[in-house]
Amino acid sequence: MDIGRLSMNMSQAEALGQIGTAIMAKTLDSAEAQAAGEVAMLESMPPAAMELSVNPGIGSQFDMSV
């Protein structure tokens, strides 16, 4: 059993784990920033713009008889 090789392998495995964690943190930060941008965009839209439809008369009234 080579203690030096075992130590080096364990060190490399730890470094790879830290790199993977750092990459995941960057990905999460990027996703959070993108989601915040989308929320801000939706909040800045006037409510009337979201209610406009190509066919405004279709679906605006619903008559149901049982």
Beta strands, then each sheet from edge to edge (+ up, - down):
end
